[in-house]
Amino acid sequence: MILFLQYLNQRKKFEAEEKRVKQRKARDDFLAMLEVSKFYYSKFSPFYYCICTVLVNALFFLFRNARSSHH
């Protein structure tokens, strides 16, 4: 019985450590994603102008197509 309780305690500690590692990795991945998005959406980034242009063009074409299909 004592061995089984020791096994359960050891398993519980192992699973808790696994959970901490997964949470740490998820947090690190999320922070890395934020850093990348800050780079791309910074007004000083060379990609910012491209992203804005693509979005504005896409909205323009959606609006134009919706307006032309309405008439």
DSSP file (Angstrom, degrees, kcal/mol; ACC not computed):
  #  RESIDUE AA STRUCTURE BP1 BP2  ACC     N-H-->O    O-->H-N    N-H-->O    O-->H-N    TCO  KAPPA ALPHA  PHI   PSI    X-CA   Y-CA   Z-CA
    1    1 A M     >        0   0    0      0, 0.0     4,-2.1     0, 0.0     5,-0.2   0.000 360.0 360.0 360.0 -39.2    0.0    0.0    0.0
    2    2 A I  H  >  +     0   0    0      1,-0.2     4,-2.4     2,-0.2     5,-0.2   0.899 360.0  52.4 -65.4 -40.5    2.9    2.4    0.8
    3    3 A L  H  > S+     0   0    0      1,-0.2     4,-2.5     2,-0.2    -1,-0.2   0.899 108.4  50.9 -62.2 -39.9    4.5    1.7   -2.5
    4    4 A F  H  > S+     0   0    0      2,-0.2     4,-2.6     1,-0.2    -1,-0.2   0.911 110.3  48.7 -64.9 -42.3    1.3    2.5   -4.3
    5    5 A L  H  X S+     0   0    0     -4,-2.1     4,-2.5     2,-0.2    -2,-0.2   0.887 111.7  50.0 -64.6 -38.9    0.9    5.8   -2.4
    6    6 A Q  H  X S+     0   0    0     -4,-2.4     4,-2.7     2,-0.2    -2,-0.2   0.915 110.3  50.6 -63.7 -42.1    4.5    6.7   -3.2
    7    7 A Y  H  X S+     0   0    0     -4,-2.5     4,-2.8     2,-0.2    -2,-0.2   0.929 110.5  49.1 -60.4 -45.9    3.8    5.9   -6.9
    8    8 A L  H  X S+     0   0    0     -4,-2.6     4,-2.5     1,-0.2    -2,-0.2   0.910 112.3  48.0 -62.1 -42.7    0.8    8.2   -6.9
    9    9 A N  H  X S+     0   0    0     -4,-2.5     4,-2.2     2,-0.2    -1,-0.2   0.911 113.0  47.9 -63.4 -42.3    2.7   11.0   -5.3
   10   10 A Q  H  X S+     0   0    0     -4,-2.7     4,-2.3     2,-0.2    -2,-0.2   0.910 113.0  48.1 -65.0 -42.4    5.5   10.6   -7.7
   11   11 A R  H  X S+     0   0    0     -4,-2.8     4,-2.7    -5,-0.2     5,-0.2   0.903 110.0  52.4 -65.0 -41.3    3.1   10.5  -10.7
   12   12 A K  H  X S+     0   0    0     -4,-2.5     4,-2.2     2,-0.2    -2,-0.2   0.913 110.9  47.3 -61.2 -43.4    1.3   13.6   -9.3
   13   13 A K  H  X S+     0   0    0     -4,-2.2     4,-2.3     2,-0.2    -2,-0.2   0.907 112.3  50.1 -64.2 -42.0    4.6   15.5   -9.1
   14   14 A F  H  X S+     0   0    0     -4,-2.3     4,-2.3     1,-0.2    -2,-0.2   0.920 111.6  47.3 -62.8 -45.1    5.6   14.4  -12.6
   15   15 A E  H  X S+     0   0    0     -4,-2.7     4,-2.2     2,-0.2    -1,-0.2   0.871 111.1  51.9 -66.2 -36.9    2.2   15.5  -14.1
   16   16 A A  H  X S+     0   0    0     -4,-2.2     4,-2.2    -5,-0.2    -1,-0.2   0.905 110.4  48.5 -65.0 -41.0    2.4   18.8  -12.3
   17   17 A E  H  X S+     0   0    0     -4,-2.3     4,-2.3     2,-0.2    -2,-0.2   0.905 110.2  51.4 -66.1 -41.0    5.9   19.4  -13.7
   18   18 A E  H  X S+     0   0    0     -4,-2.3     4,-2.5     1,-0.2    -2,-0.2   0.914 109.6  50.6 -59.2 -43.2    4.7   18.5  -17.2
   19   19 A K  H  X S+     0   0    0     -4,-2.2     4,-2.4     1,-0.2    -2,-0.2   0.908 109.8  49.8 -62.8 -42.7    1.8   21.0  -16.9
   20   20 A R  H  X S+     0   0    0     -4,-2.2     4,-2.5     2,-0.2    -1,-0.2   0.901 110.6  50.2 -62.4 -41.1    4.3   23.7  -15.8
   21   21 A V  H  X S+     0   0    0     -4,-2.3     4,-2.4     2,-0.2    -2,-0.2   0.922 111.5  47.8 -64.8 -43.6    6.5   23.0  -18.8
   22   22 A K  H  X S+     0   0    0     -4,-2.5     4,-2.5     2,-0.2    -2,-0.2   0.905 113.0  48.3 -64.1 -41.3    3.6   23.1  -21.2
   23   23 A Q  H  X S+     0   0    0     -4,-2.4     4,-2.5     2,-0.2    -2,-0.2   0.903 111.4  50.2 -65.7 -40.6    2.3   26.4  -19.7
   24   24 A R  H  X S+     0   0    0     -4,-2.5     4,-2.6     2,-0.2    -2,-0.2   0.916 112.0  47.7 -62.9 -43.2    5.8   27.9  -19.8
   25   25 A K  H  X S+     0   0    0     -4,-2.4     4,-2.7     2,-0.2    -2,-0.2   0.916 111.8  49.6 -65.0 -42.7    6.2   26.9  -23.5
   26   26 A A  H  X S+     0   0    0     -4,-2.5     4,-2.4     2,-0.2    -2,-0.2   0.910 112.3  48.4 -62.3 -41.8    2.8   28.3  -24.3
   27   27 A R  H  X S+     0   0    0     -4,-2.5     4,-2.6     2,-0.2    -2,-0.2   0.927 112.5  48.0 -63.8 -44.8    3.6   31.6  -22.6
   28   28 A D  H  X S+     0   0    0     -4,-2.6     4,-2.3     1,-0.2    -2,-0.2   0.906 112.2  49.2 -63.1 -42.0    7.0   31.8  -24.4
   29   29 A D  H  X S+     0   0    0     -4,-2.7     4,-2.3     2,-0.2    -1,-0.2   0.907 111.6  49.6 -62.7 -41.9    5.3   31.1  -27.8
   30   30 A F  H  X S+     0   0    0     -4,-2.4     4,-2.2     2,-0.2    -2,-0.2   0.919 111.2  48.2 -64.4 -44.1    2.7   33.7  -27.1
   31   31 A L  H  X S+     0   0    0     -4,-2.6     4,-2.2     1,-0.2    -1,-0.2   0.885 111.1  51.3 -64.4 -37.8    5.3   36.3  -26.1
   32   32 A A  H  X S+     0   0    0     -4,-2.3     4,-2.2     2,-0.2    -1,-0.2   0.905 108.9  51.3 -64.2 -40.9    7.3   35.5  -29.3
   33   33 A M  H  X S+     0   0    0     -4,-2.3     4,-2.6     1,-0.2    -2,-0.2   0.896 108.9  51.5 -62.8 -40.2    4.2   35.9  -31.4
   34   34 A L  H  X S+     0   0    0     -4,-2.2     4,-2.5     2,-0.2    -1,-0.2   0.906 108.4  51.0 -63.3 -41.5    3.6   39.3  -29.8
   35   35 A E  H  X S+     0   0    0     -4,-2.2     4,-1.9     2,-0.2    -2,-0.2   0.916 111.4  47.7 -62.3 -42.4    7.1   40.4  -30.6
   36   36 A V  H  X S+     0   0    0     -4,-2.2     4,-2.4     1,-0.2    -2,-0.2   0.923 112.3  48.7 -64.4 -43.7    6.7   39.4  -34.2
   37   37 A S  H  X S+     0   0    0     -4,-2.6     4,-2.4     1,-0.2    -2,-0.2   0.872 108.2  54.4 -67.2 -34.6    3.3   41.2  -34.5
   38   38 A K  H  X S+     0   0    0     -4,-2.5     4,-0.7     2,-0.2    -1,-0.2   0.902 109.6  49.2 -61.3 -39.8    4.9   44.3  -32.9
   39   39 A F  H >< S+     0   0    0     -4,-1.9     3,-0.6     1,-0.2     8,-0.2   0.942 114.6  42.6 -65.1 -47.5    7.5   44.2  -35.6
   40   40 A Y  H 3< S+     0   0    0     -4,-2.4    -2,-0.2     1,-0.2    -1,-0.2   0.839 120.1  41.4 -71.1 -32.4    5.1   43.8  -38.5
   41   41 A Y  H 3< S+     0   0    0     -4,-2.4     2,-0.2    -5,-0.2    -1,-0.2   0.377  84.3 115.4-100.0   4.9    2.6   46.3  -37.3
   42   42 A S  S X< S-     0   0    0     -4,-0.7     3,-1.9    -3,-0.6     6,-0.4  -0.549  70.7-131.2 -70.3 137.7    5.0   49.0  -36.1
   43   43 A K  T 3  S+     0   0    0      1,-0.3    -1,-0.1    -2,-0.2     6,-0.1   0.703 108.2  55.7 -64.5 -17.3    4.7   52.1  -38.2
   44   44 A F  T 3  S+     0   0    0      4,-0.1    -1,-0.3    -5,-0.0    -5,-0.0   0.454  85.9 103.5 -93.3  -1.4    8.4   52.1  -38.6
   45   45 A S  S X> S-     0   0    0     -3,-1.9     3,-0.8     1,-0.1     4,-0.7  -0.571  74.3-134.1 -80.6 142.7    8.4   48.6  -40.1
   46   46 A P  H 3> S+     0   0    0      0, 0.0     4,-0.7     0, 0.0    -1,-0.1   0.741 107.3  57.5 -65.8 -19.8    8.9   48.2  -43.8
   47   47 A F  H 3> S+     0   0    0     -8,-0.2     4,-2.9     1,-0.2     5,-0.2   0.722  88.2  75.1 -81.8 -20.8    6.0   45.7  -43.7
   48   48 A Y  H <> S+     0   0    0     -3,-0.8     4,-2.7    -6,-0.4     5,-0.2   0.922  96.1  47.5 -59.2 -46.9    3.5   48.2  -42.2
   49   49 A Y  H  X S+     0   0    0     -4,-0.7     4,-2.5     1,-0.2    -1,-0.2   0.911 113.5  48.6 -61.7 -42.7    3.0   50.1  -45.4
   50   50 A C  H  X S+     0   0    0     -4,-0.7     4,-2.6     2,-0.2    -2,-0.2   0.925 111.9  48.3 -63.7 -44.9    2.5   46.8  -47.3
   51   51 A I  H  X S+     0   0    0     -4,-2.9     4,-2.4     1,-0.2    -2,-0.2   0.933 113.6  46.8 -62.3 -46.1    0.0   45.5  -44.8
   52   52 A C  H  X S+     0   0    0     -4,-2.7     4,-2.7    -5,-0.2     5,-0.2   0.909 112.2  50.7 -62.9 -42.0   -2.0   48.7  -44.8
   53   53 A T  H  X S+     0   0    0     -4,-2.5     4,-2.6    -5,-0.2     5,-0.2   0.920 111.1  47.8 -62.8 -44.2   -2.0   48.9  -48.6
   54   54 A V  H  X S+     0   0    0     -4,-2.6     4,-2.5     2,-0.2    -1,-0.2   0.921 113.7  47.4 -63.4 -43.8   -3.2   45.3  -49.0
   55   55 A L  H  X S+     0   0    0     -4,-2.4     4,-2.5     2,-0.2    -2,-0.2   0.921 113.4  47.2 -65.3 -43.5   -5.9   45.8  -46.4
   56   56 A V  H  X S+     0   0    0     -4,-2.7     4,-2.6     1,-0.2    -2,-0.2   0.919 113.4  48.6 -64.7 -42.9   -7.1   49.1  -48.0
   57   57 A N  H  X S+     0   0    0     -4,-2.6     4,-2.6    -5,-0.2     5,-0.2   0.911 110.9  50.5 -63.3 -41.6   -7.1   47.6  -51.4
   58   58 A A  H  X S+     0   0    0     -4,-2.5     4,-2.3     1,-0.2    -2,-0.2   0.926 112.6  46.3 -63.0 -44.3   -9.0   44.6  -50.2
   59   59 A L  H  X S+     0   0    0     -4,-2.5     4,-2.6     2,-0.2    -1,-0.2   0.900 111.5  52.8 -64.6 -39.7  -11.6   46.8  -48.6
   60   60 A F  H  X S+     0   0    0     -4,-2.6     4,-2.9     1,-0.2    -2,-0.2   0.936 111.1  45.5 -60.5 -47.1  -11.8   49.0  -51.7
   61   61 A F  H  X S+     0   0    0     -4,-2.6     4,-2.7     2,-0.2     5,-0.2   0.881 112.5  51.1 -66.8 -37.6  -12.5   46.0  -54.0
   62   62 A L  H  X S+     0   0    0     -4,-2.3     4,-2.3    -5,-0.2    -1,-0.2   0.933 113.7  44.9 -62.4 -44.8  -15.0   44.5  -51.6
   63   63 A F  H  X S+     0   0    0     -4,-2.6     4,-2.5     2,-0.2    -2,-0.2   0.923 114.4  48.5 -64.7 -45.0  -16.9   47.9  -51.4
   64   64 A R  H  X S+     0   0    0     -4,-2.9     4,-2.6     1,-0.2     5,-0.2   0.919 113.5  46.7 -62.7 -44.3  -16.6   48.4  -55.2
   65   65 A N  H  X S+     0   0    0     -4,-2.7     4,-2.0     2,-0.2    -1,-0.2   0.890 113.2  48.7 -66.5 -38.7  -17.9   44.9  -55.9
   66   66 A A  H  X S+     0   0    0     -4,-2.3     4,-1.1    -5,-0.2    -1,-0.2   0.905 113.8  47.0 -66.4 -39.9  -20.7   45.2  -53.4
   67   67 A R  H  X S+     0   0    0     -4,-2.5     4,-1.3     1,-0.2    -2,-0.2   0.897 112.9  48.2 -69.1 -40.4  -21.7   48.5  -54.9
   68   68 A S  H  < S+     0   0    0     -4,-2.6    -1,-0.2     1,-0.2    -2,-0.2   0.843 111.9  48.9 -71.6 -32.5  -21.6   47.3  -58.5
   69   69 A S  H  < S+     0   0    0     -4,-2.0    -1,-0.2    -5,-0.2    -2,-0.2   0.739 107.4  57.2 -77.6 -20.1  -23.6   44.2  -57.7
   70   70 A H  H  <        0   0    0     -4,-1.1    -2,-0.2     1,-0.2    -1,-0.2   0.833 360.0 360.0 -75.9 -33.2  -26.2   46.4  -55.9
   71   71 A H     <        0   0    0     -4,-1.3    -1,-0.2    -5,-0.1    -2,-0.2   0.443 360.0 360.0 -86.3 360.0  -26.8   48.6  -59.0
